[in-house]
Amino acid sequence: MEAYARHLWVLGPEFTVTVGDPVPSEQLPGFKEVTIRIAQGAGTQDVGLLVSNDGSRIVQGSIYNINFNPFKADLDKLKTQFQPSQGTPGAPVVLVEFSDMQCPHCKIQAELLKQNLLKTYPTQVRFYYMDYPLVQLHPWAKAASMAGRCVFHGNPQSFWDYHDWVFAHQETLTPETLKSQVMEWAKSQKELDALQLSRCIDDKATEKEIDANIAEAKDLAIDGTPALFINGRRIPNGIDWPSIKRVIDFELEYQKTAKNAGEDCGCETKLDTALPISTAPAGPKGAPPAGKK
């Protein structure tokens, strides 16, 4: 399999190719799911393939069951419970963003959504924020995510002030000064207990939450940030607001009858609830993968 993959995607010896263990496919009987991981330096890319049980056929692409939402596979993996959110509980359209607080492209998307989303759809959407710090590229991103969850547990609304503050100060934050700058920012947040916040950061009390977000992103085969889903539909990076609005408008109309996505779909609904915190891609198309950005 490795030799076939190297030939198929022109992967020379500078790339590491790892073939995962085959797992019986629930979507296509008679086939097994195999994940190929391609790595070069800090950059990695996972490519999912379907291999026939006799090993004679390989399928790469999407499989749809016409009886279900075409994005059901990703919808089932998007776990939004206990995540920071804005908008209306029970909304027919749910947006889920995986973001890295040190990522310049994430800053641009955060500003775009802040300026447009809830102003355009004050009651029709629910927006969830998920952390996906790319630790290979961004040295303080994970620490910022962990501190953000400490803020969230102290006061959910303050999280959004923190979110905006971090993106606005990307160029001045460093691994060495992150905590002191966060604590200085926290002085403006009357609803936050500074002592509890400091202890939470020092104890790394929220690291497991961030690790769970990272694991979810990897399970969804997200290989870069920002990554946005609208009712389970993956939205290309760099998309402009008119294009996002077009997808939301389509989903609003479609869900009036389909009711197979969003938080009022009749399926499992996951609303955010603050947890108490203890104070103790498609595969390569003839070209090698780029590193994560």
BAFI-3210 file (N, C-alpha, C; in Angstrom, 3 decimals, decimal comma, padded with zeros to 6 digits):
// residues 293
n [1|2|3|4|5|6|7|8|9|10|11|12|13|14|15|16|17|18|19|20|21|22|23|24|25|26|27|28|29|30|31|32|33|34|35|36|37|38|39|40|41|42|43|44|45|46|47|48|49|50|51|52|53|54|55|56|57|58|59|60|61|62|63|64|65|66|67|68|69|70|71|72|73|74|75|76|77|78|79|80|81|82|83|84|85|86|87|88|89|90|91|92|93|94|95|96|97|98|99|100|101|102|103|104|105|106|107|108|109|110|111|112|113|114|115|116|117|118|119|120|121|122|123|124|125|126|127|128|129|130|131|132|133|134|135|136|137|138|139|140|141|142|143|144|145|146|147|148|149|150|151|152|153|154|155|156|157|158|159|160|161|162|163|164|165|166|167|168|169|170|171|172|173|174|175|176|177|178|179|180|181|182|183|184|185|186|187|188|189|190|191|192|193|194|195|196|197|198|199|200|201|202|203|204|205|206|207|208|209|210|211|212|213|214|215|216|217|218|219|220|221|222|223|224|225|226|227|228|229|230|231|232|233|234|235|236|237|238|239|240|241|242|243|244|245|246|247|248|249|250|251|252|253|254|255|256|257|258|259|260|261|262|263|264|265|266|267|268|269|270|271|272|273|274|275|276|277|278|279|280|281|282|283|284|285|286|287|288|289|290|291|292|293]
n.u [000,829|001,944|003,926|002,291|000,804|002,845|003,658|001,241|000,814|003,183|005,315|008,303|011,402|011,733|009,399|007,479|005,559|002,811|000,860|-002,292|-004,087|-006,469|-010,009|-013,242|-015,617|-018,422|-019,974|-019,694|-020,273|-018,201|-015,828|-012,854|-011,820|-008,984|-006,405|-004,023|-001,142|000,737|003,810|006,012|008,592|007,257|004,774|001,752|-000,529|-003,563|-004,982|-007,907|-008,837|-010,755|-010,606|-011,091|-012,262|-010,871|-008,612|-008,212|-009,293|-009,354|-010,857|-011,242|-012,737|-016,004|-018,760|-022,204|-025,233|-028,378|-030,531|-029,940|-028,744|-026,320|-024,014|-023,787|-021,818|-019,788|-021,333|-021,989|-019,579|-019,027|-018,832|-020,347|-021,040|-020,613|-018,919|-017,631|-020,075|-022,226|-025,270|-028,493|-029,982|-031,158|-031,287|-031,868|-029,628|-026,317|-023,093|-019,772|-016,605|-013,193|-010,324|-007,175|-005,489|-003,183|-003,007|-002,812|-004,698|-006,926|-007,505|-008,413|-010,762|-012,183|-012,694|-014,282|-016,571|-017,414|-018,166|-020,321|-022,001|-023,955|-025,219|-026,489|-027,980|-029,718|-031,295|-031,358|-029,153|-026,598|-023,444|-020,445|-017,322|-014,284|-011,191|-008,167|-005,167|-002,194|000,405|002,901|003,624|002,949|003,992|002,763|000,091|-001,427|-001,261|-002,619|-005,154|-005,787|-005,793|-007,926|-010,070|-010,043|-010,869|-013,418|-014,720|-014,727|-016,365|-018,633|-019,340|-017,188|-015,310|-015,569|-014,735|-012,095|-011,284|-011,474|-009,590|-007,152|-006,779|-006,537|-004,127|-002,162|000,407|001,978|002,023|003,802|005,328|006,565|005,478|002,767|000,995|001,244|000,310|-002,293|-003,321|-003,147|-004,982|-007,252|-007,863|-009,667|-011,998|-014,623|-016,224|-014,653|-012,763|-009,715|-007,736|-008,601|-008,505|-005,742|-004,731|-005,945|-004,714|-002,002|-002,169|-002,773|-005,374|-007,297|-006,260|-006,913|-009,384|-008,702|-007,042|-008,962|-010,483|-008,527|-008,148|-010,678|-010,652|-008,656|-009,856|-011,811|-010,290|-009,153|-006,791|-005,691|-006,048|-008,212|-011,030|-014,217|-017,569|-020,840|-023,843|-022,725|-021,547|-018,503|-016,655|-014,735|-011,413|-010,694|-012,980|-015,373|-017,620|-020,154|-020,331|-020,435|-022,825|-024,595|-024,611|-025,665|-028,214|-029,306|-029,385|-031,148|-033,578|-033,773|-033,843|-036,359|-038,053|-036,526|-035,209|-032,899|-030,549|-028,786|-029,837|-032,451|-033,264|-034,437|-032,791|-030,007|-029,442|-027,025|-026,346|-024,510|-023,146|-021,837|-019,082|-018,153|-014,992|-012,255|-010,166|-007,905|-009,097|-009,544|-007,426|-004,035|-003,689|-001,946|000,159|002,562|001,755|001,124|002,624|000,996|-000,911]
n.v [-001,208|001,252|001,708|001,940|004,227|006,159|006,211|006,991|009,621|010,927|010,874|011,322|010,175|012,111|012,369|010,992|008,128|006,656|003,858|003,263|000,941|-001,241|-000,730|-002,078|-000,740|001,207|002,593|001,604|-001,473|-004,364|-003,090|-001,713|000,880|002,870|004,833|007,012|008,493|011,300|012,839|015,595|017,082|019,400|019,391|017,625|015,334|013,657|011,087|009,615|006,408|003,909|000,498|-002,426|-005,577|-007,694|-006,460|-005,484|-003,139|000,404|003,193|006,645|009,380|010,881|009,327|009,018|008,532|008,400|008,489|010,027|013,137|014,672|015,434|013,991|012,320|014,045|015,731|013,983|013,824|016,314|017,704|019,762|020,308|022,019|023,930|027,233|029,588|031,542|033,260|031,823|029,360|026,254|027,019|026,906|026,816|025,929|026,975|025,893|026,556|025,806|026,976|028,728|030,623|031,994|032,154|033,969|033,952|033,005|035,143|037,002|035,712|035,630|038,341|038,873|037,267|038,329|040,929|040,477|038,120|037,748|040,171|040,032|037,708|037,608|035,836|033,373|031,701|029,649|029,821|028,126|027,923|026,286|025,067|024,730|024,604|024,888|023,399|022,826|024,949|027,319|028,758|029,819|029,296|027,085|027,502|029,916|029,090|027,364|029,180|030,713|028,953|028,817|031,396|031,224|029,385|030,880|033,048|032,858|034,885|036,615|035,225|035,843|038,472|038,038|036,401|038,254|040,101|038,636|038,035|040,651|041,340|039,690|040,143|041,063|039,275|036,712|033,496|033,775|036,055|035,741|034,922|037,058|039,186|038,355|038,385|041,079|042,045|040,867|042,477|044,313|042,982|042,719|040,618|038,428|036,269|037,009|035,635|032,964|032,601|032,901|030,708|028,615|028,834|028,372|025,759|024,394|023,572|023,291|021,870|019,273|019,701|021,241|019,428|017,532|018,946|019,195|016,508|015,968|017,630|016,393|013,933|014,727|015,138|017,656|019,789|022,280|025,722|028,635|026,420|025,915|024,924|024,688|023,727|021,182|021,200|021,565|024,494|026,229|027,473|030,962|031,987|034,467|036,873|037,221|034,705|032,936|033,827|033,122|030,314|030,016|031,217|029,439|027,081|027,885|028,056|025,458|023,848|024,319|022,396|020,023|019,555|018,223|019,015|021,529|022,908|022,411|020,104|017,730|015,685|014,573|017,061|019,472|021,614|024,343|024,208|025,577|024,044|023,222|024,230|022,721|024,069|022,892|016,528|016,414|014,196|014,287|015,605|014,662|016,164|016,860|017,176|020,329|022,043|022,497|025,439]
n.w [000,000|000,792|-001,183|-003,431|-002,800|-002,696|-005,368|-006,578|-005,621|-006,041|-004,076|-002,751|-001,132|000,816|002,133|004,781|004,942|006,368|006,885|008,099|010,285|008,784|008,914|009,113|006,864|007,649|005,949|003,370|002,540|002,266|001,976|003,472|005,708|005,390|006,644|005,378|006,409|005,669|005,971|006,329|007,770|010,024|008,927|008,282|006,707|006,561|004,694|003,705|002,629|000,891|000,833|-000,981|000,315|-000,786|-001,540|-004,097|-005,108|-004,808|-003,325|-003,378|-001,986|-001,441|000,214|000,020|001,726|000,639|002,292|004,454|005,879|003,818|005,109|007,382|008,525|009,425|011,041|013,101|014,383|015,367|018,335|020,341|022,914|025,985|024,890|024,105|023,038|020,894|020,053|019,226|021,227|019,998|017,359|013,782|012,149|012,588|013,250|013,386|014,437|014,121|015,535|015,790|018,083|017,515|014,852|011,882|009,764|011,076|012,696|010,807|009,899|012,293|012,763|010,541|011,029|013,468|012,743|011,073|011,483|013,765|013,590|011,158|011,440|013,963|015,473|014,223|014,100|015,622|017,047|017,526|019,169|018,733|019,912|018,147|018,392|016,566|017,390|016,382|014,847|016,164|018,992|021,378|021,152|022,193|024,957|025,112|024,342|026,450|028,589|027,737|028,096|030,850|031,417|030,279|031,981|034,248|033,582|031,122|029,187|029,290|027,925|025,203|025,083|025,763|023,615|021,457|022,341|022,382|019,624|018,704|019,809|018,790|017,690|019,749|021,820|023,570|024,338|026,814|027,994|027,997|030,158|032,046|030,538|030,027|032,625|033,174|031,309|032,436|034,569|033,681|033,630|035,456|036,228|036,542|038,636|039,637|041,106|041,011|038,242|037,740|039,178|037,793|035,296|035,990|036,981|034,728|034,263|032,300|030,228|029,328|028,137|025,886|024,594|023,956|022,076|020,082|019,419|018,369|016,120|014,625|014,215|012,489|010,320|009,893|008,607|008,900|009,952|009,822|010,366|009,231|009,797|008,544|009,550|009,392|006,891|005,252|004,998|002,638|003,308|003,643|002,504|001,542|003,172|001,715|000,463|002,641|003,767|001,755|001,970|004,566|004,239|002,402|003,964|005,987|004,619|003,580|005,891|006,876|005,970|005,801|008,287|009,337|010,432|012,386|015,598|016,162|014,995|015,649|016,036|018,043|020,367|021,281|023,630|025,015|028,249|031,104|032,552|035,867|037,071|038,548|041,041|041,815|005,022|001,503|-000,251|-001,600|-004,882|-007,042|-006,168|-003,565|-000,022|001,571|004,363|007,538|008,153]
ca.u [000,000|002,802|004,541|001,236|000,490|003,962|003,575|000,014|000,876|004,547|005,891|009,668|011,922|011,670|008,118|007,203|004,219|002,402|-000,422|-003,018|-004,731|-007,779|-011,198|-014,415|-016,379|-019,860|-020,656|-019,628|-020,014|-017,239|-014,613|-012,251|-011,289|-007,553|-005,892|-002,626|-000,581|001,895|004,468|007,290|008,877|006,138|003,512|001,168|-001,824|-004,187|-005,816|-008,737|-009,121|-011,552|-009,943|-011,973|-011,817|-009,883|-007,431|-008,025|-009,863|-009,196|-011,780|-010,982|-013,817|-017,104|-019,860|-023,422|-026,424|-029,451|-031,530|-029,477|-028,059|-025,038|-022,908|-024,055|-020,591|-019,133|-022,253|-021,893|-018,287|-018,957|-019,325|-020,341|-021,430|-019,660|-018,011|-018,070|-021,042|-023,014|-026,446|-029,759|-030,153|-032,216|-031,318|-031,859|-028,316|-025,227|-021,752|-018,726|-015,302|-011,964|-009,452|-005,883|-005,429|-001,963|-003,077|-003,252|-005,915|-008,029|-007,826|-009,215|-012,098|-012,850|-013,182|-015,368|-017,770|-017,865|-018,789|-021,470|-022,864|-025,122|-025,930|-027,331|-028,871|-029,775|-032,012|-031,446|-027,933|-025,831|-022,033|-019,596|-015,882|-013,480|-009,759|-007,272|-003,841|-001,221|001,546|004,161|003,903|002,613|004,472|001,915|-001,321|-002,125|-001,369|-003,688|-006,419|-006,038|-006,172|-009,265|-011,054|-010,106|-011,734|-014,773|-015,305|-014,953|-017,528|-018,730|-019,360|-015,842|-014,505|-015,588|-013,849|-010,739|-011,112|-011,200|-008,360|-006,003|-006,568|-006,099|-002,766|-001,331|001,786|002,737|002,037|004,901|005,171|007,069|004,681|001,344|000,200|001,225|-000,553|-003,667|-003,738|-003,340|-006,279|-008,325|-008,216|-010,815|-013,147|-015,111|-016,920|-013,681|-011,992|-008,338|-006,994|-009,009|-007,988|-004,304|-004,517|-006,362|-003,656|-000,803|-002,426|-003,132|-006,608|-008,155|-005,493|-007,637|-010,430|-008,065|-006,607|-010,161|-010,774|-007,503|-008,459|-011,861|-010,232|-007,922|-010,841|-012,499|-009,276|-008,860|-005,336|-005,278|-007,033|-009,458|-011,901|-015,594|-018,648|-022,188|-024,714|-021,935|-020,911|-017,188|-016,542|-013,329|-010,693|-010,576|-014,252|-015,812|-018,907|-021,295|-020,413|-020,929|-024,233|-025,348|-024,798|-026,596|-029,556|-029,766|-029,711|-032,355|-034,736|-033,801|-034,187|-037,788|-038,717|-035,661|-034,991|-031,903|-029,342|-029,126|-030,147|-033,864|-033,467|-035,082|-031,739|-029,400|-029,110|-025,948|-026,248|-023,383|-023,397|-020,538|-018,653|-017,362|-013,583|-011,595|-009,013|-006,728|-009,143|-009,294|-006,050|-003,245|-004,115|-000,774|001,182|002,781|000,986|001,785|002,587|-000,142|-000,780]
ca.v [000,000|002,445|001,925|002,392|005,612|007,007|006,358|007,709|011,039|011,427|011,121|010,847|009,745|013,197|012,248|009,788|007,621|005,653|003,250|002,858|-000,368|-001,212|-000,861|-002,308|000,478|001,171|003,272|000,843|-002,879|-004,999|-002,278|-001,308|002,233|002,921|006,200|007,183|009,743|011,788|013,840|016,186|018,057|019,608|019,290|016,299|015,267|012,342|010,820|008,441|005,574|002,699|-000,604|-003,589|-006,647|-008,540|-005,652|-005,211|-001,844|001,518|004,295|007,876|010,326|010,938|008,385|009,601|007,705|009,319|008,520|010,880|014,376|014,334|015,772|013,293|011,773|015,116|016,171|013,045|014,018|017,657|017,654|021,156|020,459|022,675|024,803|028,634|029,772|032,762|033,065|031,347|027,927|025,682|027,651|025,952|026,768|025,899|027,135|025,431|027,004|025,365|028,123|028,815|032,021|032,623|032,025|035,221|033,738|032,876|036,511|037,607|035,119|036,045|039,704|038,799|036,728|039,270|042,078|040,159|036,960|037,968|041,356|039,595|036,626|037,757|034,745|032,171|030,891|029,366|029,748|027,480|028,089|025,137|025,362|023,801|025,220|024,141|023,573|022,712|026,227|028,481|028,375|030,175|029,097|026,177|028,165|030,913|028,345|026,892|030,345|031,095|028,091|029,251|032,567|030,752|028,782|031,941|033,805|032,559|036,066|037,189|034,507|036,521|039,624|037,474|035,982|039,440|040,711|037,850|038,263|042,034|041,504|038,586|040,518|041,420|038,164|035,754|032,439|034,210|037,136|035,499|034,945|038,386|040,035|037,913|038,858|042,521|042,188|040,420|043,561|045,044|042,084|042,708|039,361|037,352|036,153|036,987|034,584|031,685|032,550|032,664|029,323|027,742|028,875|027,722|024,324|023,828|022,851|023,095|021,259|018,119|020,209|021,624|018,184|016,910|019,699|018,823|015,146|016,050|018,204|015,362|012,928|015,320|015,304|019,071|019,897|023,671|026,627|028,257|025,441|026,301|024,038|025,249|022,541|020,033|021,428|022,181|025,723|026,427|028,568|032,185|032,330|035,803|036,903|036,912|033,260|032,326|034,208|032,318|028,973|030,135|031,457|028,175|026,161|028,365|027,671|024,000|023,226|024,489|021,128|018,860|019,385|017,186|019,646|022,604|022,462|022,048|019,143|016,512|014,730|014,874|018,469|019,686|023,013|024,546|024,416|025,800|023,019|023,752|023,899|022,577|024,943|021,997|017,097|015,551|013,800|014,958|015,444|014,712|017,026|016,567|018,040|021,481|022,031|023,166|026,879]
ca.w [000,000|000,848|-002,491|-004,343|-002,442|-003,121|-006,829|-006,920|-005,252|-006,293|-002,759|-002,703|000,178|001,798|002,819|005,560|004,643|007,344|006,537|009,289|010,273|008,129|009,752|008,257|006,581|007,906|004,857|002,122|002,823|001,373|001,949|004,740|005,736|005,676|006,679|004,998|006,955|004,926|006,799|005,926|008,804|010,936|008,196|008,103|006,059|006,587|003,530|003,908|001,465|001,066|000,132|-001,020|001,202|-001,462|-001,805|-005,532|-005,503|-003,871|-003,596|-002,644|-002,253|-000,482|000,047|000,564|001,869|000,271|003,359|005,538|005,545|003,190|005,989|008,639|009,114|010,177|012,092|014,218|015,049|015,921|019,712|020,758|024,311|026,881|024,158|024,028|021,957|020,773|019,230|019,768|021,444|019,184|016,038|012,667|011,514|013,561|012,733|014,288|013,945|014,771|015,357|016,478|018,473|016,996|013,398|011,256|008,979|012,037|013,106|009,734|009,915|013,529|012,544|009,558|011,670|014,489|012,096|010,228|011,727|014,626|013,116|010,041|011,882|015,429|016,149|013,395|014,086|016,843|016,667|018,522|018,985|019,146|019,853|017,452|018,301|015,777|018,280|015,643|014,207|016,988|020,330|022,518|020,802|023,100|026,257|024,992|024,335|027,811|029,389|027,303|028,754|032,243|031,394|029,970|033,178|035,212|033,116|029,686|028,334|029,247|026,934|023,905|025,228|025,713|022,219|020,643|022,836|021,916|018,194|018,511|020,322|018,316|017,379|020,952|022,774|023,464|025,349|028,111|028,577|027,807|031,395|032,651|029,730|030,276|033,950|033,056|030,628|033,327|035,488|033,121|033,645|036,829|036,526|036,704|039,859|039,166|041,815|040,449|036,876|037,815|039,619|036,687|034,271|036,523|037,130|033,412|034,591|031,127|029,129|028,784|027,242|024,632|023,950|023,378|020,851|019,100|018,971|017,518|014,848|013,883|013,805|011,346|009,271|009,674|008,518|008,982|010,548|010,482|009,716|009,547|009,377|008,638|009,559|008,979|005,596|005,359|004,227|002,262|003,950|002,855|001,876|001,937|003,850|000,832|000,212|003,882|003,878|000,789|002,537|005,697|003,695|001,818|005,053|006,668|003,808|003,468|007,167|007,152|005,668|006,008|009,726|009,584|010,964|013,305|016,945|016,304|013,916|016,112|016,355|019,336|020,503|022,239|024,020|025,894|029,671|031,726|033,491|036,980|036,908|039,845|041,182|041,928|003,588|000,345|-000,381|-002,618|-006,264|-007,898|-005,596|-002,149|000,870|002,172|005,813|008,130|008,343]
c.u [000,871|003,419|003,514|000,908|001,600|003,935|002,375|000,172|002,262|005,222|007,273|010,119|011,902|010,363|008,066|005,757|003,900|001,004|-001,095|-003,636|-006,105|-008,914|-012,400|-015,246|-017,854|-020,634|-020,697|-019,275|-019,066|-015,930|-014,127|-011,724|-009,824|-007,120|-004,407|-002,160|000,714|002,510|005,755|007,595|007,697|004,790|003,045|-000,153|-002,319|-005,119|-006,597|-009,021|-010,048|-010,921|-010,862|-011,385|-010,792|-008,633|-007,235|-008,509|-009,634|-010,131|-011,362|-012,071|-014,891|-018,175|-021,087|-024,523|-027,617|-030,539|-031,164|-028,913|-026,696|-023,830|-023,015|-022,764|-019,869|-020,027|-022,144|-020,605|-018,158|-019,626|-019,235|-020,717|-020,286|-018,655|-018,522|-019,002|-021,684|-024,224|-027,589|-029,771|-031,334|-032,294|-031,258|-030,526|-027,248|-023,898|-020,761|-017,390|-014,189|-010,907|-008,202|-005,658|-004,174|-001,949|-003,584|-004,537|-007,136|-008,464|-008,728|-010,638|-012,863|-013,441|-014,368|-016,661|-018,311|-018,642|-020,125|-022,469|-024,118|-025,883|-026,892|-028,362|-028,989|-030,437|-031,930|-030,225|-027,385|-024,383|-021,230|-018,131|-015,164|-012,012|-009,010|-005,908|-002,863|000,136|002,879|004,600|003,813|002,918|003,590|000,431|-002,047|-002,289|-002,475|-005,053|-006,788|-006,459|-007,586|-010,341|-011,145|-011,014|-013,187|-015,460|-015,529|-016,172|-017,638|-018,702|-017,981|-014,957|-014,449|-014,779|-012,393|-010,383|-010,740|-009,875|-007,126|-005,740|-006,067|-004,645|-001,838|000,141|002,615|002,805|003,226|004,667|005,567|006,147|003,182|000,560|000,124|000,326|-002,023|-004,160|-003,934|-004,668|-007,427|-008,734|-009,426|-012,095|-013,645|-015,733|-015,949|-012,990|-010,529|-007,528|-007,317|-008,479|-006,499|-004,000|-004,863|-005,284|-002,426|-000,976|-002,697|-004,423|-007,476|-007,443|-006,236|-008,753|-009,850|-007,595|-007,794|-010,573|-009,804|-007,801|-009,674|-011,510|-009,500|-008,868|-011,636|-011,556|-009,074|-007,346|-004,846|-006,387|-007,061|-010,210|-013,324|-016,573|-019,969|-023,170|-023,989|-021,220|-019,566|-017,098|-015,076|-012,702|-010,652|-011,864|-014,727|-017,212|-020,079|-021,448|-020,902|-022,418|-025,098|-025,615|-025,791|-028,027|-030,143|-030,205|-030,967|-033,607|-034,885|-034,282|-035,646|-038,547|-037,852|-035,485|-034,031|-030,552|-029,780|-029,515|-031,620|-034,239|-034,232|-034,077|-031,136|-028,974|-028,059|-025,829|-025,112|-023,845|-022,047|-020,231|-017,925|-015,919|-012,937|-010,422|-007,758|-006,273|-009,163|-007,814|-005,328|-003,751|-002,893|000,317|001,337|002,046|001,811|001,747|001,382|000,146|-001,842]
c.v [001,268|002,736|002,459|003,862|006,558|007,241|007,210|009,211|011,663|011,821|010,482|010,497|010,837|013,182|010,928|009,383|006,492|005,156|002,750|001,477|-000,264|-001,462|-001,092|-001,049|000,266|001,765|002,449|-000,603|-003,488|-004,230|-002,005|000,124|002,191|004,388|006,198|008,515|010,089|012,921|014,308|017,299|018,154|019,448|017,853|016,414|013,830|012,200|009,531|007,711|004,437|001,609|-001,814|-004,718|-007,570|-007,762|-005,231|-003,829|-000,826|002,640|005,486|008,879|010,238|009,916|008,984|008,555|008,628|009,408|009,473|012,191|014,035|014,625|015,071|012,812|012,831|015,650|015,275|013,256|015,381|017,676|019,060|021,375|021,037|023,567|026,243|028,838|031,144|032,445|032,416|029,836|027,410|026,261|026,606|025,849|026,878|026,018|026,675|025,816|026,392|026,418|028,016|030,288|032,748|032,646|033,328|035,073|033,578|034,253|037,183|037,051|035,528|037,441|039,706|038,325|037,685|040,430|041,742|039,155|037,296|039,241|040,981|038,567|036,661|036,599|033,409|031,270|030,689|029,158|029,156|027,662|026,877|025,503|024,284|024,474|024,317|024,297|023,479|024,056|027,413|028,194|028,767|029,900|028,197|026,799|029,210|030,239|027,882|028,040|030,801|030,236|028,390|030,472|032,135|030,168|029,813|032,769|033,619|033,803|036,703|036,473|035,270|037,808|039,171|037,088|037,179|040,087|039,965|038,105|039,683|042,239|040,366|038,970|040,832|040,302|037,243|034,649|032,901|035,235|036,880|035,631|036,352|039,329|039,650|038,453|040,376|042,812|041,884|041,506|044,348|044,230|041,917|041,371|038,215|037,434|035,978|035,873|033,219|031,524|032,230|031,223|028,345|027,680|028,121|026,215|023,615|023,016|022,554|022,385|020,074|018,565|020,584|020,388|017,467|017,624|019,324|017,436|015,147|016,606|017,173|014,270|013,407|015,555|016,771|019,236|021,339|024,503|027,933|027,197|025,717|025,286|024,785|024,096|021,319|020,193|022,138|023,380|025,963|027,600|029,785|032,619|033,690|035,747|036,643|035,416|032,515|032,596|033,376|030,911|029,020|030,332|030,184|027,213|026,592|027,935|026,152|023,337|023,442|023,186|019,922|018,532|018,237|017,756|020,810|022,040|022,159|020,972|017,900|015,415|015,130|016,335|018,638|021,169|023,169|024,796|024,541|024,688|023,667|023,331|023,813|023,543|024,130|021,738|016,099|015,297|014,524|014,635|015,584|015,607|016,704|017,546|019,211|021,339|022,763|024,640|027,348]
c.w [000,000|-000,518|-003,492|-004,083|-002,876|-004,626|-007,223|-006,710|-005,386|-004,974|-002,685|-001,300|001,235|002,586|003,600|005,301|005,605|006,996|007,809|009,165|009,615|009,108|008,835|008,092|006,887|006,736|003,575|002,435|001,793|001,265|003,366|004,608|006,154|005,629|006,349|005,577|006,225|005,734|006,144|006,929|009,754|010,251|008,049|007,374|006,108|005,400|003,781|002,611|001,867|000,203|000,176|-000,188|000,546|-001,861|-003,245|-005,964|-004,378|-004,302|-002,741|-002,999|-001,190|-000,831|000,718|000,601|001,673|001,342|004,497|004,988|004,928|004,068|007,338|009,312|009,949|011,294|013,321|015,020|015,718|017,302|020,309|022,218|025,132|026,150|024,185|022,835|022,026|019,916|019,981|019,983|020,619|017,783|014,928|011,940|012,597|012,826|013,791|013,676|014,784|014,471|016,211|016,800|018,014|015,475|012,768|010,443|009,882|012,526|012,082|009,758|011,165|013,377|011,588|010,213|012,731|013,874|011,445|010,784|012,538|014,259|011,996|010,487|013,417|016,151|015,419|013,434|015,491|016,394|017,816|018,158|019,547|018,977|019,085|017,290|017,550|016,457|017,552|015,077|015,151|018,458|021,502|022,288|021,804|024,474|026,231|024,996|025,740|028,721|029,028|027,941|030,243|032,368|031,206|031,204|034,266|034,873|031,608|028,797|028,233|028,239|025,620|023,937|025,135|024,281|021,347|021,043|022,333|020,436|017,929|018,936|019,886|018,192|018,616|021,981|022,511|024,490|026,747|028,785|028,549|029,112|031,992|031,863|029,903|031,620|033,953|032,369|031,596|034,322|035,004|033,159|035,078|037,220|036,786|038,056|039,448|039,826|041,234|039,026|036,882|038,198|038,508|035,612|034,756|036,620|035,806|033,517|033,382|029,973|028,505|027,841|025,882|023,880|023,311|022,096|019,741|018,536|018,050|016,149|013,993|013,392|012,588|010,160|008,893|009,672|008,520|009,587|009,777|009,680|010,180|008,983|009,542|008,469|009,005|007,661|005,797|004,425|003,895|003,008|003,028|002,180|002,394|002,561|002,910|000,571|001,450|004,032|002,932|001,333|003,699|005,208|003,099|002,912|005,799|005,914|003,762|004,753|007,574|006,912|006,004|007,479|010,044|009,978|011,842|014,659|017,163|015,299|014,350|016,382|017,686|019,374|021,586|022,502|025,006|027,326|030,341|032,721|034,653|036,827|038,293|039,931|041,505|040,388|002,520|000,260|-001,483|-004,009|-007,163|-007,353|-004,133|-001,282|001,355|003,672|006,312|008,288|009,317]
res [m|e|a|y|a|r|h|l|w|v|l|g|p|e|f|t|v|t|v|g|d|p|v|p|s|e|q|l|p|g|f|k|e|v|t|i|r|i|a|q|g|a|g|t|q|d|v|g|l|l|v|s|n|d|g|s|r|i|v|q|g|s|i|y|n|i|n|f|n|p|f|k|a|d|l|d|k|l|k|t|q|f|q|p|s|q|g|t|p|g|a|p|v|v|l|v|e|f|s|d|m|q|c|p|h|c|k|i|q|a|e|l|l|k|q|n|l|l|k|t|y|p|t|q|v|r|f|y|y|m|d|y|p|l|v|q|l|h|p|w|a|k|a|a|s|m|a|g|r|c|v|f|h|g|n|p|q|s|f|w|d|y|h|d|w|v|f|a|h|q|e|t|l|t|p|e|t|l|k|s|q|v|m|e|w|a|k|s|q|k|e|l|d|a|l|q|l|s|r|c|i|d|d|k|a|t|e|k|e|i|d|a|n|i|a|e|a|k|d|l|a|i|d|g|t|p|a|l|f|i|n|g|r|r|i|p|n|g|i|d|w|p|s|i|k|r|v|i|d|f|e|l|e|y|q|k|t|a|k|n|a|g|e|d|c|g|c|e|t|k|l|d|t|a|l|p|i|s|t|a|p|a|g|p|k|g|a|p|p|a|g|k|k]
***
